[in-house]
Amino acid sequence: MKVRVFAQEKYRHELKYICSESAMFIIESKISRTMKRDPYADLNGEYVIRSVYFDDYRHTCFFENEDGVDPREKYRIRIYNQSAGRISLERKRKKSSMTGKDVCIITPEICELMLSGDHKHIGSYMGYHPLLNDWIVQSRTGLLKPVMLGEYVRKPFVCHLGNVRITFDRNICASRQFDCLFDKDISRVAVLPTGYHILEVKWDDYLPDVIYHLIEDGHLQQSTFSKFYLGRKALGGNVYELW
């Protein structure tokens, strides 16, 4: 039996909503008058996120998400604006409605080895970072492989009160071309119906009432599934076909 150890780090509250474009526009116009834009975004207040997700030969992450297993975790490699300037290995942890994230910055060489499944040479990086060490162990014992590339355009807003972060994620797509992580043009399939997007709200100890009432108008559809799960469902086919 695999023993799964979850890091004792602070979790954040998280809510997710599936929104129509019209609802997104209204909420964004309200939020923009109350919260600040993320300083790392471009002139339009946006950036493109790409993530390659890993799963084991049992597709544990997929089925745990589908079954609502609690707690659970998954690994991903994330980049911004198709650039190799910042490549991060992340472990996303889910516990009830709380989330946590462990992060380490990796080099393009390490990234290439992870995506190619070169376990022999990636093992030489043991000691590089505890999170990478954990990934290497999981990749050897659970035969981790990249299973999906997710992409979307994010417009984030932040507030120092409660350390609140609200993100408007549009054009959410999935692809099997995870070996083309840095390519500008890849084949994609839409994850949600046309005109629908995802709104995420994260905070630490409290969510200020003024922000809560700007978001919660009684018409939003709260979602418990992740972009990883929705993306793999959108790609269709037998989840075991990669093995």
Summary of the structure (lengths in Angstrom):
residues: 243
radius of gyration: 18.0
end to end distance: 21.0
largest distance: 52.9
contacts: 706
relative contact order: 0.22
helix: 30%
strand: 37%
